[in-house]
Structures are given as C-alpha cells and as structure tokens.
Amino acid sequence: MQRIIFDYAVFLLLIALSFAVFIYSKITGPKEQTKANYVFASKGSVSMGAMLLSITRGFLGVKVFLGYPSEFYYRGSGMWETLYGMCLAFPLVLYFFIPVYFNLGITSVYQYLDMRFKSRLVRRLASATYFLRSIQNLGVTVFTPCVALKTVMGLPYWFSIILITSIAIVFTVLGGLRSAILADAVQSLVMIGCSIMIIIHGFFIAKGPLNVFEVTKERDRLDFFNFNMDPTLRVSTVSATLGQLFMTLSMFGCQQNLVQRYFSMDSQKQVEKALWLTIPLTIFLFSLSWIVGMVIFTVYADCDPRALGYISEIDEIIPFYIEDRFYFLPGFMGLVLATLFNSGLSIVSNLNSISTVAWEDFVSQIPIFKGTSEKNQLWCIKIISVVTGFIVMGVAFIVAQSSGVIDASQLMTSATSGPLLGVFVLAMFFPSTNWKGAAAGIISSHLVTLFIVLGSLSIAKEPNYLPVSTEGCTNTTFSPYIEPIFDIQYNQYKMSFMNKTHDDISSVLSMPKVESSSTDDILTMLYSITYMYYSLLGTFVTVFVGVIVSYMTAIRTRDGVQYHPLGYEPIL
C-alpha cells in the first residue's frame, strides 16, 4: 500500500511540476504579443536539441513508447520495417519540398497552393485534409496514455480522455509554440530514460541480449525482408517501405505542424541540419521501442498476461510489465504514468497548428473577420484551439473502440496522406496542371480512399495476433503486488488466474482464423488491401486525375498548352 501511495504521489508531483515548467517557460520566454510569435516562436528562442526532439516526437508520437512494444509482442517485427520508408523520405523533403516554400513568408503552408494554382478552393481542400488527419491522429495521441492509466490506476477511459484534453486546451491558450516545443523535449528525454531502464533491467531478467534475440527468433517474432507482394497482407517489407515513404513525405513535406517548426528556425541551412540529424534520432527512438518489446516478450514468453486475464488489451502490456517487474523501485511507475499523462502536452503544438490553418484558410475569410487586428487574430486562434480540443476529445472516444494504437494511427495517417501529398506533387512537379485538375484530383482521391476504407469495415476481420504461451505459469510468475483485473470467461474483475482452465484461455492462445476471400470478387479484393498502401494509392489517384483534368481544361494557345508560371521554382 505504501508503494502505491508513493507512486501516486510521484505521479501528482510530476504533473504539478509540468504545469510549473510550462508556466515558467511562458513567463520567462519572449512575449507572444503577435500572431507570428504565438504560431512560430521567436527566432532563436528554441535550441536545436529541443527542436529535434520536438520534431521527432511530433512524428512518432507517444505510440513509440506504448504502441510499438505491444506491436512487436503480439504481431512481430513487420512494422519495424516502416523505418526504411521514413529514412528515404527525409532527403526528398529536404531537397524538393523545403526550398519551395521556406522563404515565402507565409503563416500556413497551404498558402503555397493558393499562390501556385491561384485558387482558394485548392488551398481549402488541402487545409481541410490536414485538419481531418490531425484531428484523427490527435485522438490517438490522447487515447494512448489512457491505456496505461486504466491498467495501473483503474481510471476509466472517459475520465482520462477528458482530463488530458482539458489540460492540453489550457496549455494551448496559455502558451505558444515555444512552450510546446520545450515540453515535448523534456517528455522525450524522460521517455528515453525510462525505455533504457526497462531494457537494461530486462536484459538482466532475460539472461542477456543474446537470449532475448534467440527467444524472439524461435517464437517467430523476428520476420524481416518479407517480399510477399500480396496487397492484402497487413504488413510486408514492400508495403512497409512504400507505404511509410508516402506517409512520411506527406507529414514532413505537407503537414502544417511540422513545417511550422521549420519556420521557427533561423535559416534554411539550420532546417537542413535539423532534418539530417532527425534521421539518426528517429532510428534510435524507433529501434529503442522495438528492443523494449523484445525484452518484455522474452520475460513473458512462457506466461502471457493477456491470456490469463491480467490485461484486456494488447497495448496494456507496457504498464503491466512496469507494475509487475519494477515493484522494487518505488516511484518509477508514477514517473512513467506522469510522462504518459503529460504526453497530452504534445498535442498543444498540433492544436496550435490546426487552429492557425483554420483561421488563415477559413475563418479569416468570413466578411465579419476581415480587417481584424493582430491582437484579435491571436485571440481568435486561441478560441479555435479550444473548440478543436473538444473535437479531439470526441475522436479519442471513437479511437477507444479500435483494435490497437498502431492500427488506428497507421490507418488514419495513410488514408489522409495520399490526397494531401498528391496535390503538392501536382503543384511542384507538373507545371501544366491547373486549379481544376488539382481540385478534381484531391476530391477524387478522398472519394476513392473513403470508398475502400468503408468497404474494408464491411469485411469481418479478426486481429491477426501471433500465438502466445502459458505453459510456464506458476503462482510466483508475477510479483505479489499484481492481481488479475479482468476475467475473460465471466467478463468481470479480480478473479485468480489459477482457477482458469485450458478452455478458458484457448481462444487467446490460438491464432485467430481469418477467412480468405475469393479472388474472383474484385470488390472484396479491393476492400482487403492493407491500409499501408492507402497513401500510395491516394497520391496516384490525385496526380492521375489532376493531370488528365488539367489537360482537358487547359487554356490553349498557338504554341500549345499554356503552362502555369509557378511550378517547382516559385515565382512570386
């Protein structure tokens, strides 16, 4: 009991400390008296290290600590190979996207589309796509720490979702981008430290890193270089590389909250340096989370907690492991919970970006808001942030019904990446395209992607988890502080797992059987395409339709098609 009280005390203390740091950063930092200061942070007010951690955290999110280890534990290493696509995307963003609009002096990156196509419709369609994607991803970000809070503290999802979102809304109103970046950096460092502690301690329990590797390999968790070209396979080397390549290009090249961080740096050279340094940092953080998954799986290889009813969802394995194996270190669980809870702060910079785009591309165009002073514009952006925060809260409740943090995040990102990336590709690399083609392309891409996503929901799918074991379970497998929180058979709490029979847990131990669809049914095959390809498909549809419609609607001259002057190299 004393240990639990101490953990809770540490949890509350760190939450209060986060508030204090955020307020201190707000008071001592440059005054955000203008919209530009609030949106971008004052030039030179954020260090390169803090910026790198913020960019990487904004890209990977809290799922790098909670989601990827559980992904490895129950589904294997397939998703790790998305790292190939991530690393390939950074140089492309650096050499093709950043030079186009870094020095345009714009507040919203989607202003470039307005300049390129001379069309507010295209700009608003892209902004709406970004808004939709960000809302969905922020719902995942808010829900992720709720898993840990439910597992350890018993807090219901609805309570944690409301609490985290409310804190994020308050922080968004109080501070701008600078405070959010510093908060991201601090939380990232704490998460790295916690992950390293889990790995070192896990190596000791699992009898060394070599044994961890051998156990995970024997139990079929290590599955690299799977070049199966079946598009219905959830993840393979091909789909992971291509899918993540297009998703990362869309995020780092076309997404306001990340491009907004570039604009906060002193020069384009500093941006280039930051993106190059982001590659090794991403590899480090990404790989760290998978090693955590390997260690935890090795420890529980012969006694899976989920099969015994100790946890009910796969994403609860990390907080359960910490509660079970770090009972000797009072306060560590409180530190982890506080760090996960404070991940709600990571959505502050995103709310900042979303509200900026909503103001610049939609609200400011309403007649009553035209001519609004700089100070009133800042207040309008903050009000929009509050409204957006409540929308994110609603999305988080929907995410709570999904089959895992990683699935929800990848699906939402991939489904919205294609249309957004496609319209920027049209703008930069197809100078003959016009606004009609761009608008038709982005709308067609959304419709095709939505058609496939809705169709996929009509197909009954069981989570394809790898088999687990309970053959090595004893009364001393878990620490004496652990009690079962969920009983599979009776759907109730607090029942000893030693009373379970083999039949009670057979459904968890066995691999779910997924019915194969007939190859003759074209629609069924289309609906069964893995979500990893949605971004690639969406980009192709946008570009293909955009080029065709632009050609059909182009203004003709004696010399042929009239090319738009604002192609890859912007002429302002």
Disulfide bonds with the S-S distance in Angstrom:
Cys303-Cys473 2.05
